[in-house]
């Protein structure tokens, strides 16, 4: 089924465009991986496919679908990074109600250990260290992505913050507080 000039292009249907893009999935996932940690690539890829599908269905023809899809992948990765940054801000600095409103699915009534650990982290780490620590260890982001999200000068500065946070959290008194069971 080919669409007229009102569709995605004169020579390809929406389905043909999507099949073509899926055949180049590895390429686009590498593009995504340059922007975000490997653990989030599939989520971004699926979001990019949905955005591209909607664009092909409703927008004017896409002249260069591969280039357009690369842009969509980059934009989707940036959006996911920003969302993770908002979650980390709520997780690291906000109160539990604010964290729950950030649409993160954690049941604080059942996970009292998380609440206790978060309290210790807030007391022992600077807000910036806390955010970087959450983005690294909870969301699994790489240093480059964390630097972009947290407004840190470089990925090496992120690694220094993580090392400083780890040193602080390894202090015996802090370790006892983290391991304490109430």
C-alpha positions as CSV (number, residue, x, y, z in Angstrom):
1,X,0.0,0.0,0.0
2,X,1.6,3.3,-1.1
3,X,0.3,6.6,0.0
4,X,-0.2,9.7,-2.0
5,X,1.7,13.0,-1.5
6,X,-0.3,13.5,1.8
7,X,1.3,10.4,3.3
8,X,4.8,9.7,4.5
9,X,6.3,9.7,1.0
10,X,5.3,9.0,-2.5
11,X,7.1,5.7,-2.7
12,X,6.8,4.2,0.8
13,X,3.9,3.5,3.1
14,X,4.0,4.0,6.8
15,X,4.5,0.2,7.3
16,X,7.3,0.1,4.8
17,X,9.1,3.0,6.6
18,X,8.7,1.3,10.0
19,X,10.0,-2.0,8.6
20,X,13.0,-0.2,7.1
21,X,13.7,1.5,10.4
22,X,13.4,-1.7,12.3
23,X,15.9,-3.4,9.9
24,X,18.3,-0.7,11.0
25,X,17.6,-1.1,14.7
26,X,21.2,-1.9,15.7
27,X,22.4,1.3,14.0
28,X,19.8,3.4,15.8
29,X,20.5,1.7,19.1
30,X,24.2,2.6,18.8
31,X,23.1,6.2,18.1
32,X,21.0,6.1,21.3
33,X,23.8,4.5,23.3
34,X,25.9,7.5,22.6
35,X,23.4,9.6,24.6
36,X,22.3,7.4,27.4
37,X,23.4,4.3,29.4
38,X,22.9,0.9,27.9
39,X,20.2,-0.1,30.3
40,X,17.8,2.6,29.0
41,X,18.4,2.0,25.2
42,X,15.4,-0.2,24.6
43,X,13.1,2.2,26.4
44,X,14.4,5.0,24.2
45,X,14.2,2.9,21.0
46,X,10.6,2.1,21.7
47,X,9.7,5.7,22.4
48,X,11.5,6.8,19.2
49,X,9.6,4.2,17.1
50,X,6.3,5.5,18.5
51,X,7.2,9.1,17.8
52,X,8.2,8.2,14.3
53,X,5.1,6.2,13.7
54,X,2.9,9.1,14.8
55,X,4.9,11.5,12.6
56,X,4.6,9.3,9.6
57,X,0.8,8.9,10.1
58,X,0.0,12.5,10.6
59,X,2.8,14.7,9.3
60,X,4.1,15.8,5.9
61,X,6.4,13.4,4.1
62,X,9.7,12.6,5.6
63,X,12.4,13.2,3.0
64,X,15.3,11.4,4.8
65,X,13.8,8.9,7.2
66,X,17.1,7.6,8.5
67,X,18.4,11.1,9.4
68,X,15.0,12.0,10.8
69,X,15.0,8.9,12.9
70,X,18.5,9.6,14.2
71,X,17.2,13.0,15.4
72,X,14.1,11.4,17.0
73,X,16.3,8.9,18.8
74,X,18.5,11.7,20.2
75,X,15.5,13.7,21.3
76,X,13.9,10.7,22.9
77,X,17.2,10.0,24.8
78,X,17.4,13.6,26.0
79,X,13.8,13.4,27.2
80,X,14.4,10.2,29.1
81,X,17.6,11.7,30.6
82,X,15.6,14.7,31.8
83,X,12.9,12.5,33.3
84,X,15.5,10.5,35.2
85,X,17.1,13.8,36.4
86,X,13.7,15.0,37.7
87,X,13.3,11.7,39.5
88,X,16.8,11.9,41.0
89,X,16.1,15.5,42.1
90,X,13.0,14.3,43.9
91,X,14.7,11.2,45.2
92,X,17.8,13.1,46.5
93,X,16.4,16.3,47.7
94,X,12.6,16.2,48.1
95,X,10.5,14.8,50.8
96,X,8.7,11.5,50.3
97,X,5.5,13.1,49.1
98,X,7.3,15.0,46.4
99,X,9.1,11.8,45.4
100,X,5.8,9.9,45.1
101,X,4.4,12.7,42.9
102,X,7.4,12.3,40.6
103,X,5.6,9.1,39.4
104,X,8.2,6.7,40.7
105,X,6.6,3.4,41.7
106,X,8.0,2.7,45.2
107,X,5.9,1.7,48.1
108,X,7.5,3.6,51.0
109,X,5.2,2.0,53.6
110,X,6.7,-1.4,52.7
111,X,10.3,-0.3,52.0
112,X,11.3,1.3,55.3
113,X,14.9,0.4,54.6
114,X,14.9,2.7,51.6
115,X,13.5,5.5,53.6
116,X,16.2,5.0,56.3
117,X,19.0,4.8,53.7
118,X,17.7,7.9,51.9
119,X,17.7,9.7,55.2
120,X,21.3,8.7,55.9
121,X,22.4,9.7,52.4
122,X,20.7,13.1,52.7
123,X,22.5,13.7,55.9
124,X,26.0,12.5,54.9
125,X,26.3,13.7,51.2
126,X,26.0,17.1,49.7
127,X,22.9,17.6,47.5
128,X,25.0,17.4,44.4
129,X,26.8,14.2,45.5
130,X,23.5,12.7,46.5
131,X,22.0,13.4,43.1
132,X,25.0,12.0,41.3
133,X,25.1,9.0,43.5
134,X,21.4,8.3,42.8
135,X,21.8,8.7,39.0
136,X,24.8,6.4,39.0
137,X,23.8,3.6,41.4
138,X,20.0,3.7,41.2
139,X,19.5,4.6,37.5
140,X,22.7,3.1,36.2
141,X,23.7,6.2,34.1
142,X,27.2,6.7,32.8
143,X,29.3,9.6,33.9
144,X,28.8,11.6,30.7
145,X,25.0,11.4,31.0
146,X,25.2,12.3,34.7
147,X,27.4,15.3,34.0
148,X,24.9,16.6,31.5
149,X,21.9,16.1,33.8
150,X,23.4,17.3,37.0
151,X,25.1,20.4,35.5
152,X,28.6,19.1,36.4
153,X,31.5,20.4,34.4
154,X,32.8,17.1,33.1
155,X,32.4,13.3,33.4
156,X,35.7,13.2,35.4
157,X,34.1,15.6,37.9
158,X,31.2,13.2,38.2
159,X,33.6,10.3,38.9
160,X,35.4,12.4,41.6
161,X,32.0,13.1,43.2
162,X,31.1,9.4,43.2
163,X,34.5,8.5,44.7
164,X,34.1,11.1,47.4
165,X,30.5,9.9,48.2
166,X,31.7,6.3,48.3
167,X,34.6,7.3,50.7
168,X,32.1,9.1,53.0
169,X,29.6,6.2,52.9
170,X,32.4,3.7,53.8
171,X,33.2,5.5,57.1
172,X,32.5,3.1,60.0
173,X,29.9,5.3,61.7
174,X,28.0,5.8,58.4
175,X,28.3,2.1,57.5
176,X,26.7,1.2,60.9
177,X,23.8,3.6,60.3
178,X,23.3,2.3,56.8
179,X,23.3,-1.3,58.0
180,X,21.2,-0.7,61.1
181,X,17.9,-2.5,61.2
182,X,15.2,-0.8,63.3
